[in-house]
């Protein structure tokens, strides 16, 4: 049977003024210590005004009362810890024996540090531990109300010991001092809780802000009623800083601060604004919206927008996913399918159509021989020209689908151009067009297939004639030597240019001029294989082809071919002799 003292202890503790905690020491940084001291000073002032300087201050009388309270706790230390542990078990159910033993050790260490702080207000080790536990220890996982309840229990237990051990004014002073000390402890932990939660909130905000800012997809935050941009990530800012921005999309002088605060529609070309506004209105009305392959300069994006609610506010989150590569891949697949279809189509059409066409052409020519009526002769000539056009289209399809290997040899490019110009001089397409050959007299011979190069020249000249104006049309054919070292080929190259002053090609179509079946000509005027064939033949001859054009000012097509080896050597020798 246990005998209980008046204070509730089964036995008094062996008096020890100096006890040492058994848990691992915490080394606080100077910044942490300074933060704790500042918080403690504010709370000390508040408690001093509430209780009065005789109860809670740093006067000698108060320090003496603190020491008496500390001595009382030391005398009843074991009993206080035991009663405190029992109270906690009653308050928090479901703890195992291991938890109880571990919890008792924590209570012992906490009470030791509380006593040390009572003796010396400048000993803030107890608050160093409490602050760290609020940040990352057991208190970080507990509710503030649990800490308050546990310390209210401690306060009542210590007060019972004070009342049973002391009387008179001394008891009242120590009693009030114990209440103030526990209140200080609770207020400090409340500050630590707030500080810890604010730190966690800042870290969480920083985490999500960095996650969004480092996301590869451009993201925007937009006000739901004004379309004003309130935020954007780094990828969106890079999009606005694109080196070749579309006209009207971005002013290079803009930075992030010039984008935030302005409507998103200010950064959209006028022709696309209705589409953007319609999408934003759909988001507000339905909660989300999607747009596929939205063009932004040279790029294409899938746009996903959603209405985000936080608190009583809302904003539109717009995320852009770059699908330019996917679009290019689909285009490549479509081109491959077209090529396969063209091969099958060309083989069948060439077999099924060429023979009947040849028969029709022979019949028309036989009728034409004995026909004296001028009007009927004109009609028969028209039929023959259309038959020729059909045959030419079939030949283009066959050549495109089944290209032959180039038979390269040294070629006199100037002579080939002169022969080609003689051929087209009989074509009515060139009537009224001035042809200006500007041929370099010392042009080196090219190493290429002369038949294919002539076919390329014919195609380019026909295209130039089709694009030339009705009056004042000029087509220039220029040749020149490209010096060694100017291009990728260090042996030098031969350059051919076909330049016209025609209608030109729109900038947005320049990227597609070499695509099979793409044409800017009116319906019925071409099938879009001419430049594709030219590119294929030039590449097979180890050359390059480039198209430069400006609407209303004409088009220039530049072809470069490798110079024949002997001609390159002679040119280098001539250059060396001239230099010496």
Secondary structure per residue as TSV (DSSP state, phi and psi in degrees):
chain	resnum	aa	ss	phi	psi
A	1	X	-	360.0	129.4
A	2	X	-	-88.1	133.7
A	3	X	-	-89.8	132.5
A	4	X	-	-108.0	132.2
A	5	X	-	-74.9	173.2
A	6	X	T	-62.4	-29.9
A	7	X	T	-80.5	-8.2
A	8	X	S	104.4	-10.6
A	9	X	-	-74.7	145.4
A	10	X	S	-77.4	-25.3
A	11	X	S	-160.2	149.9
A	12	X	-	-74.8	154.5
A	13	X	-	-80.5	153.2
A	14	X	-	-67.9	121.2
A	15	X	-	-66.8	122.8
A	16	X	-	-133.6	117.4
A	17	X	S	-76.9	-29.5
A	18	X	-	-120.9	108.2
A	19	X	-	-112.1	151.0
A	20	X	-	-114.9	130.3
A	21	X	-	-63.8	153.4
A	22	X	-	-103.5	-6.1
A	23	X	S	-84.6	170.4
A	24	X	-	-66.1	136.8
A	25	X	-	-69.3	150.4
A	26	X	-	-112.9	123.8
A	27	X	-	-93.4	104.4
A	28	X	-	-81.9	144.4
A	29	X	-	-77.2	159.6
A	30	X	H	-57.1	-34.2
A	31	X	H	-65.7	-41.7
A	32	X	H	-63.8	-44.8
A	33	X	H	-61.7	-41.9
A	34	X	H	-63.8	-41.1
A	35	X	H	-62.5	-41.4
A	36	X	H	-66.3	-43.3
A	37	X	H	-62.6	-40.4
A	38	X	H	-63.7	-44.9
A	39	X	H	-63.8	-41.6
A	40	X	H	-65.1	-39.6
A	41	X	H	-62.3	-41.5
A	42	X	H	-63.2	-43.3
A	43	X	H	-70.2	-38.0
A	44	X	H	-59.2	-42.4
A	45	X	H	-63.5	-42.9
A	46	X	H	-63.5	-44.7
A	47	X	H	-68.3	-34.3
A	48	X	H	-65.0	-39.9
A	49	X	H	-68.6	-33.9
A	50	X	H	-75.1	-47.9
A	51	X	H	-94.0	-20.8
A	52	X	-	97.1	151.7
A	53	X	T	-65.9	-19.9
A	54	X	T	-74.3	-22.5
A	55	X	T	-96.1	-43.9
A	56	X	S	-139.1	94.7
A	57	X	S	-161.5	-167.3
A	58	X	S	-116.7	27.4
A	59	X	S	-73.0	158.8
A	60	X	H	-57.3	-38.9
A	61	X	H	-63.5	-42.4
A	62	X	H	-69.1	-39.3
A	63	X	H	-63.1	-37.5
A	64	X	H	-65.6	-41.4
A	65	X	H	-65.1	-37.8
A	66	X	H	-61.6	-41.5
A	67	X	H	-64.3	-39.0
A	68	X	H	-64.5	-41.6
A	69	X	H	-63.9	-38.9
A	70	X	H	-65.9	-41.6
A	71	X	H	-63.2	-40.4
A	72	X	H	-61.4	-44.4
A	73	X	H	-63.7	-39.8
A	74	X	H	-62.6	-39.1
A	75	X	H	-66.8	-30.1
A	76	X	T	-113.6	24.9
A	77	X	H	-56.8	-52.6
A	78	X	H	-62.6	-41.6
A	79	X	H	-65.3	-40.6
A	80	X	H	-63.0	-43.6
A	81	X	H	-62.9	-42.5
A	82	X	H	-64.3	-46.4
A	83	X	H	-65.9	-37.3
A	84	X	H	-64.8	-41.6
A	85	X	H	-64.3	-41.1
A	86	X	H	-63.8	-38.5
A	87	X	H	-65.0	-38.6
A	88	X	H	-67.9	-40.3
A	89	X	H	-61.6	-38.5
A	90	X	H	-67.9	-32.8
A	91	X	H	-80.2	-37.7
A	92	X	S	-120.6	104.1
A	93	X	-	-82.3	168.9
A	94	X	-	82.8	19.6
A	95	X	-	-93.8	136.6
A	96	X	-	-78.6	170.1
A	97	X	H	-62.2	-38.1
A	98	X	H	-62.3	-42.5
A	99	X	H	-63.9	-37.9
A	100	X	H	-65.9	-41.7
A	101	X	H	-65.7	-44.1
A	102	X	H	-64.8	-39.6
A	103	X	H	-65.7	-37.1
A	104	X	H	-63.4	-42.1
A	105	X	H	-61.9	-38.3
A	106	X	H	-66.1	-38.9
A	107	X	H	-64.9	-41.6
A	108	X	H	-59.2	-50.2
A	109	X	H	-64.2	-39.4
A	110	X	H	-64.2	-41.2
A	111	X	H	-69.6	-36.8
A	112	X	H	-58.9	-46.4
A	113	X	H	-70.2	-31.9
A	114	X	H	-63.5	-43.2
A	115	X	H	-64.1	-43.0
A	116	X	H	-60.0	-39.1
A	117	X	H	-70.4	-32.9
A	118	X	H	-63.5	-41.7
A	119	X	H	-68.5	-39.8
A	120	X	-	-134.4	104.1
A	121	X	T	-58.7	-23.0
A	122	X	T	-82.2	-9.2
A	123	X	-	-83.2	99.3
A	124	X	-	-105.4	22.1
A	125	X	H	-58.2	-37.2
A	126	X	H	-59.5	-35.4
A	127	X	H	-81.5	-25.6
A	128	X	H	-61.7	-44.4
A	129	X	H	-68.7	-44.6
A	130	X	H	-62.9	-39.5
A	131	X	H	-64.3	-43.8
A	132	X	H	-66.7	-38.5
A	133	X	H	-66.8	-32.8
A	134	X	H	-69.6	-26.9
A	135	X	H	-82.9	-43.9
A	136	X	H	-146.0	6.4
A	137	X	S	-106.4	-150.5
A	138	X	H	-67.2	-33.5
A	139	X	H	-68.7	-25.2
A	140	X	H	-67.2	-25.6
A	141	X	H	-95.0	-8.2
A	142	X	S	-98.1	164.7
A	143	X	-	-86.2	145.9
A	144	X	H	-55.9	-34.4
A	145	X	H	-63.7	-32.6
A	146	X	H	-66.0	-42.5
A	147	X	H	-62.3	-44.7
A	148	X	H	-61.1	-43.5
A	149	X	H	-62.8	-43.4
A	150	X	H	-62.3	-39.2
A	151	X	H	-81.4	-24.8
A	152	X	H	-64.5	-40.1
A	153	X	H	-61.5	-43.5
A	154	X	H	-61.0	-43.2
A	155	X	H	-59.9	-45.4
A	156	X	H	-65.6	-38.3
A	157	X	H	-64.6	-47.7
A	158	X	H	-64.4	-39.8
A	159	X	H	-62.0	-37.5
A	160	X	H	-60.8	-40.4
A	161	X	H	-67.4	-38.1
A	162	X	H	-64.2	-46.9
A	163	X	H	-64.9	-35.2
A	164	X	H	-82.1	-15.3
A	165	X	H	-109.2	-17.7
A	166	X	-	-133.9	160.2
A	167	X	-	-140.1	166.8
A	168	X	H	71.4	-161.2
A	169	X	H	-58.9	-34.0
A	170	X	H	-62.4	-40.9
A	171	X	H	-63.7	-43.0
A	172	X	H	-64.0	-39.5
A	173	X	H	-64.0	-48.4
A	174	X	H	-66.2	-37.9
A	175	X	H	-58.3	-51.1
A	176	X	H	-64.7	-35.5
A	177	X	H	-65.7	-39.9
A	178	X	H	-63.6	-42.2
A	179	X	H	-61.9	-44.1
A	180	X	H	-63.0	-39.3
A	181	X	H	-65.0	-43.0
A	182	X	H	-67.6	-38.3
A	183	X	H	-62.7	-42.2
A	184	X	H	-58.3	-43.3
A	185	X	H	-63.7	-43.4
A	186	X	H	-66.7	-40.3
A	187	X	H	-66.4	-38.7
A	188	X	H	-64.5	-43.1
A	189	X	H	-66.6	-35.8
A	190	X	H	-60.5	-41.8
A	191	X	H	-62.0	-41.6
A	192	X	H	-64.4	-40.4
A	193	X	H	-60.1	-48.5
A	194	X	H	-60.9	-46.4
A	195	X	H	-59.5	-43.9
A	196	X	H	-66.1	-43.6
A	197	X	H	-66.4	-37.4
A	198	X	H	-64.6	-39.9
A	199	X	H	-64.7	-43.6
A	200	X	H	-63.2	-39.0
A	201	X	H	-64.8	-42.9
A	202	X	H	-63.0	-42.6
A	203	X	H	-64.5	-39.7
A	204	X	H	-64.9	-44.7
A	205	X	H	-61.9	-41.1
A	206	X	H	-65.3	-38.9
A	207	X	H	-61.0	-51.0
A	208	X	H	-71.3	-33.4
A	209	X	H	-64.8	-43.6
A	210	X	H	-68.0	-36.8
A	211	X	H	-60.9	-45.3
A	212	X	H	-69.8	-41.7
A	213	X	H	-67.5	-30.5
A	214	X	T	-96.0	4.2
A	215	X	-	-65.1	142.7
A	216	X	S	-71.5	-20.6
A	217	X	S	-91.5	136.2
A	218	X	E	-61.1	133.8
A	219	X	E	-130.3	141.7
A	220	X	E	-129.5	145.2
A	221	X	E	-109.0	125.7
A	222	X	E	-130.1	133.8
A	223	X	E	-62.8	137.8
A	224	X	T	-74.4	-16.9
A	225	X	T	-111.9	-20.0
A	226	X	T	-116.0	-11.2
A	227	X	-	66.4	14.4
A	228	X	B	-74.7	135.7
A	229	X	E	-76.4	121.2
A	230	X	E	-105.2	-10.6
A	231	X	E	-171.0	153.8
A	232	X	E	-156.2	155.6
A	233	X	-	-95.8	179.5
A	234	X	H	-63.2	-36.3
A	235	X	H	-64.6	-37.5
A	236	X	H	-67.0	-38.7
A	237	X	H	-65.3	-39.4
A	238	X	H	-63.6	-35.6
A	239	X	H	-62.5	-38.7
A	240	X	H	-74.0	-18.9
A	241	X	T	-97.3	14.0
A	242	X	-	-52.9	142.8
A	243	X	T	-65.7	-35.1
A	244	X	T	-121.7	74.1
A	245	X	-	-71.8	148.7
A	246	X	-	-65.3	147.1
A	247	X	T	-60.4	126.9
A	248	X	T	90.3	-12.8
A	249	X	T	-82.2	-38.9
A	250	X	-	-152.1	132.9
A	251	X	-	-90.5	120.8
A	252	X	T	-54.9	-21.5
A	253	X	T	-75.8	-11.4
A	254	X	-	-70.8	139.9
A	255	X	-	-122.1	-176.8
A	256	X	H	-58.0	-40.4
A	257	X	H	-69.0	-22.1
A	258	X	H	-84.1	-16.0
A	259	X	H	-86.3	-46.5
A	260	X	T	-66.2	133.0
A	261	X	T	98.7	-3.4
A	262	X	S	-117.3	148.3
A	263	X	B	-61.6	142.3
A	264	X	G	-60.7	-27.3
A	265	X	G	-67.8	-19.0
A	266	X	G	-67.4	-20.8
A	267	X	G	-105.3	16.2
A	268	X	S	-115.6	135.7
A	269	X	-	-56.5	146.4
A	270	X	H	-53.5	-37.0
A	271	X	H	-70.6	-17.0
A	272	X	H	-102.5	-8.4
A	273	X	H	-61.0	-43.4
A	274	X	H	-57.7	-37.3
A	275	X	H	-67.5	-40.0
A	276	X	H	-67.5	-45.0
A	277	X	H	-62.1	-41.3
A	278	X	H	-61.6	-40.3
A	279	X	H	-65.1	-43.4
A	280	X	H	-64.1	-40.5
A	281	X	H	-64.4	-36.4
A	282	X	H	-64.0	-39.7
A	283	X	H	-61.3	-46.8
A	284	X	H	-63.9	-37.0
A	285	X	H	-79.1	-40.6
A	286	X	H	-111.6	-12.7
A	287	X	S	99.3	-18.2
A	288	X	E	-162.7	164.1
A	289	X	E	-161.7	151.8
A	290	X	E	-131.4	146.2
A	291	X	E	-136.9	134.6
A	292	X	E	-103.1	138.5
A	293	X	E	49.8	53.5
A	294	X	E	-77.0	125.7
A	295	X	E	-81.4	129.3
A	296	X	E	-131.3	98.6
A	297	X	T	62.9	-131.6
A	298	X	T	-81.7	-1.4
A	299	X	E	-107.0	163.9
A	300	X	E	-130.5	139.8
A	301	X	E	-133.1	142.6
A	302	X	E	-86.5	127.9
A	303	X	E	-109.6	122.2
A	304	X	E	-117.3	122.4
A	305	X	E	-123.0	144.0
A	306	X	E	-144.3	149.2
A	307	X	E	-89.5	115.5
A	308	X	E	-103.6	130.9
A	309	X	E	-109.9	132.8
A	310	X	E	-141.0	122.5
A	311	X	T	62.1	-126.8
A	312	X	T	-103.0	11.8
A	313	X	E	-111.9	164.0
A	314	X	E	-141.4	150.8
A	315	X	E	-148.4	162.2
A	316	X	E	-98.3	124.8
A	317	X	E	-98.3	122.8
A	318	X	E	-115.9	123.6
A	319	X	E	-119.2	129.4
A	320	X	E	-108.5	124.7
A	321	X	E	-108.3	118.8
A	322	X	E	-68.5	116.9
A	323	X	-	-117.8	20.1
A	324	X	H	-60.2	-44.6
A	325	X	H	-64.9	-41.2
A	326	X	H	-62.0	-41.2
A	327	X	H	-64.4	-41.3
A	328	X	H	-63.4	-39.9
A	329	X	H	-64.2	-41.6
A	330	X	H	-64.1	-39.6
A	331	X	H	-61.7	-41.0
A	332	X	H	-63.5	-40.6
A	333	X	H	-64.8	-41.1
A	334	X	H	-63.3	-41.0
A	335	X	H	-63.0	-42.0
A	336	X	H	-62.6	-40.9
A	337	X	H	-63.8	-39.7
A	338	X	H	-64.0	-40.7
A	339	X	H	-62.7	-43.6
A	340	X	H	-63.3	-42.8
A	341	X	H	-65.5	-38.3
A	342	X	H	-63.8	-38.8
A	343	X	H	-62.3	-47.5
A	344	X	H	-64.5	-43.4
A	345	X	H	-63.5	-44.7
A	346	X	H	-63.6	-42.7
A	347	X	H	-62.6	-43.7
A	348	X	H	-70.0	-44.4
A	349	X	H	-66.0	-42.4
A	350	X	H	-58.4	-39.4
A	351	X	H	-73.9	-42.9
A	352	X	H	-83.3	-25.4
A	353	X	H	-104.6	-36.4
A	354	X	H	-60.9	-42.8
A	355	X	H	-63.6	-49.7
A	356	X	H	-60.6	-35.8
A	357	X	H	-64.1	-41.0
A	358	X	H	-63.1	-40.5
A	359	X	H	-65.1	-45.0
A	360	X	H	-61.7	-43.1
A	361	X	H	-61.3	-40.7
A	362	X	H	-65.1	-42.9
A	363	X	H	-63.3	-43.9
A	364	X	H	-62.6	-42.2
A	365	X	H	-64.8	-37.6
A	366	X	H	-66.7	-39.1
A	367	X	H	-66.6	-39.2
A	368	X	H	-62.5	-32.2
A	369	X	H	-62.5	-40.7
A	370	X	T	-99.3	10.3
A	371	X	-	-92.4	125.1
A	372	X	-	-104.2	-18.8
A	373	X	-	-71.2	118.2
A	374	X	H	-58.4	-40.5
A	375	X	H	-65.4	-42.6
A	376	X	H	-68.1	-36.7
A	377	X	H	-62.8	-40.8
A	378	X	H	-60.9	-42.2
A	379	X	H	-62.9	-43.1
A	380	X	H	-65.3	-37.4
A	381	X	H	-63.9	-38.5
A	382	X	H	-62.0	-42.2
A	383	X	H	-61.6	-44.4
A	384	X	H	-62.5	-40.1
A	385	X	H	-65.5	-37.4
A	386	X	H	-68.7	-37.0
A	387	X	H	-62.8	-41.7
A	388	X	H	-61.9	-39.8
A	389	X	H	-64.1	-42.1
A	390	X	H	-62.5	-43.2
A	391	X	H	-62.6	-40.0
A	392	X	H	-64.5	-41.8
A	393	X	H	-62.7	-42.9
A	394	X	H	-62.1	-39.7
A	395	X	H	-64.8	-40.5
A	396	X	H	-60.8	-42.8
A	397	X	H	-62.5	-44.0
A	398	X	H	-64.3	-44.9
A	399	X	H	-65.1	-35.6
A	400	X	H	-70.9	-42.1
A	401	X	H	-78.2	-30.1
A	402	X	S	-131.7	71.4
A	403	X	-	-68.8	146.6
A	404	X	-	-97.2	160.7
A	405	X	-	-74.6	133.5
A	406	X	-	-66.7	136.9
A	407	X	-	-101.2	88.4
A	408	X	-	-80.8	144.2
A	409	X	E	-162.1	165.2
A	410	X	E	-60.8	131.1
A	411	X	E	-126.4	133.0
A	412	X	-	-81.1	98.0
A	413	X	H	-65.3	-41.9
A	414	X	H	-61.2	-43.0
A	415	X	H	-64.6	-38.8
A	416	X	H	-64.6	-39.7
A	417	X	H	-65.9	-42.7
A	418	X	H	-60.5	-41.1
A	419	X	H	-65.7	-40.5
A	420	X	H	-65.4	-40.4
A	421	X	H	-66.7	-32.9
A	422	X	H	-65.2	-38.1
A	423	X	H	-64.3	-44.3
A	424	X	H	-78.3	-13.8
A	425	X	T	-63.8	-21.0
A	426	X	T	-89.9	-4.4
A	427	X	-	-88.8	129.2
A	428	X	G	-63.5	-20.5
A	429	X	G	-61.0	-26.1
A	430	X	G	-99.2	7.0
A	431	X	T	-67.5	132.2
A	432	X	T	84.8	-1.8
A	433	X	-	-104.1	130.6
A	434	X	E	-87.3	121.1
A	435	X	E	-99.8	124.1
A	436	X	E	-118.9	99.7
A	437	X	E	-80.3	125.6
A	438	X	E	-119.2	87.6
A	439	X	-	-105.7	130.8
A	440	X	-	-68.3	125.1
A	441	X	T	-66.8	-26.6
A	442	X	T	-102.6	27.7
A	443	X	-	-63.3	132.1
A	444	X	-	-73.2	157.6
A	445	X	-	-76.8	144.6
A	446	X	E	-93.2	152.0
A	447	X	E	-100.7	98.6
A	448	X	E	-160.6	176.9
A	449	X	-	-90.0	113.4
A	450	X	H	-63.8	-35.1
A	451	X	H	-63.8	-43.5
A	452	X	H	-69.5	-39.5
A	453	X	H	-64.5	-38.3
A	454	X	H	-65.5	-38.1
A	455	X	H	-65.2	-38.3
A	456	X	H	-62.4	-46.4
A	457	X	H	-58.9	-44.3
A	458	X	H	-60.6	-45.0
A	459	X	H	-60.1	-46.4
A	460	X	H	-64.7	-40.5
A	461	X	H	-67.3	-41.0
A	462	X	H	-62.5	-42.8
A	463	X	H	-62.2	-41.8
A	464	X	H	-63.4	-40.2
A	465	X	H	-64.7	-41.0
A	466	X	H	-64.4	-30.7
A	467	X	H	-91.6	-5.1
A	468	X	S	-79.2	149.9
A	469	X	-	-71.7	164.5
A	470	X	S	-66.2	-33.4
A	471	X	S	-126.8	143.6
A	472	X	S	74.7	21.7
A	473	X	-	-74.7	134.0
A	474	X	E	-134.8	130.3
A	475	X	E	-120.0	122.9
A	476	X	E	-105.8	135.3
A	477	X	E	-116.2	114.8
A	478	X	E	-117.8	138.8
A	479	X	E	-127.4	148.6
A	480	X	E	-160.5	160.8
A	481	X	E	-91.9	132.9
A	482	X	E	-94.3	123.5
A	483	X	-	-65.6	150.3
A	484	X	T	-59.7	134.8
A	485	X	T	97.0	-15.2
A	486	X	S	-74.1	-36.8
A	487	X	S	-112.9	-168.5
A	488	X	S	-69.1	-29.7
A	489	X	-	-86.0	110.1
A	490	X	T	-71.5	-13.0
A	491	X	T	-84.3	-2.4
A	492	X	-	91.2	157.3
A	493	X	E	-139.2	166.6
A	494	X	E	-105.7	132.4
A	495	X	E	-113.5	133.5
A	496	X	E	-124.0	130.7
A	497	X	E	-125.3	134.7
A	498	X	E	-116.9	114.2
A	499	X	E	-121.1	130.7
A	500	X	E	-125.2	166.2
A	501	X	-	-111.9	38.8
A	502	X	S	-85.5	-154.8
A	503	X	S	-73.0	-21.2
A	504	X	-	80.7	173.8
A	505	X	-	-120.2	130.5
A	506	X	-	-56.9	146.2
A	507	X	H	-56.7	-39.6
A	508	X	H	-68.9	-15.1
A	509	X	H	-96.2	-11.0
A	510	X	H	-62.3	-34.5
A	511	X	T	-68.0	-17.6
A	512	X	T	-111.9	5.8
A	513	X	T	-64.1	-23.8
A	514	X	T	-95.2	1.3
A	515	X	S	-71.6	137.6
A	516	X	T	-59.8	136.7
A	517	X	T	69.9	9.7
A	518	X	-	-95.0	128.9
A	519	X	-	-148.2	146.8
A	520	X	-	-99.8	1.3
A	521	X	S	-75.5	157.7
A	522	X	-	-65.6	161.2
A	523	X	T	-55.7	133.7
A	524	X	T	90.6	-9.6
A	525	X	S	-93.7	-8.4
A	526	X	-	177.6	159.2
A	527	X	-	-105.1	-2.1
A	528	X	S	82.2	28.0
A	529	X	-	-107.8	-13.0
A	530	X	H	-57.3	-57.3
A	531	X	H	-70.8	-30.1
A	532	X	H	-62.7	-43.5
A	533	X	H	-63.8	-42.7
A	534	X	H	-59.2	-47.3
A	535	X	H	-61.2	-42.8
A	536	X	H	-63.5	-43.1
A	537	X	H	-70.0	-39.6
A	538	X	H	-65.1	-42.4
A	539	X	H	-64.1	-38.0
A	540	X	H	-67.1	-20.5
A	541	X	T	-96.3	17.4
A	542	X	T	60.7	35.6
A	543	X	-	-115.0	-173.9
A	544	X	E	-132.2	154.8
A	545	X	E	-140.3	135.9
A	546	X	E	-138.2	141.7
A	547	X	E	-115.9	125.4
A	548	X	E	-119.6	135.6
A	549	X	E	-154.4	154.5
A	550	X	E	-142.2	129.1
A	551	X	T	-58.4	129.1
A	552	X	T	86.2	-9.4
A	553	X	T	-121.1	-8.6
A	554	X	E	112.2	-177.9
A	555	X	E	-133.7	144.1
A	556	X	E	-127.3	125.0
A	557	X	E	-111.6	123.1
A	558	X	E	-111.5	124.8
A	559	X	E	-116.8	130.9
A	560	X	E	-118.0	139.8
A	561	X	E	-130.4	150.1
A	562	X	E	-67.1	136.5
A	563	X	B	-76.6	146.5
A	564	X	-	-61.0	144.1
A	565	X	H	-57.2	-46.7
A	566	X	H	-62.8	-40.8
A	567	X	H	-65.3	-35.6
A	568	X	H	-66.3	-42.3
A	569	X	H	-62.7	-43.4
A	570	X	H	-63.5	-41.0
A	571	X	H	-63.3	-40.9
A	572	X	H	-65.2	-40.8
A	573	X	H	-63.8	-41.6
A	574	X	H	-64.3	-39.0
A	575	X	H	-66.3	-37.8
A	576	X	H	-66.8	-42.1
A	577	X	H	-64.8	-40.0
A	578	X	H	-65.3	-36.2
A	579	X	H	-71.4	-35.3
A	580	X	-	-77.8	360.0
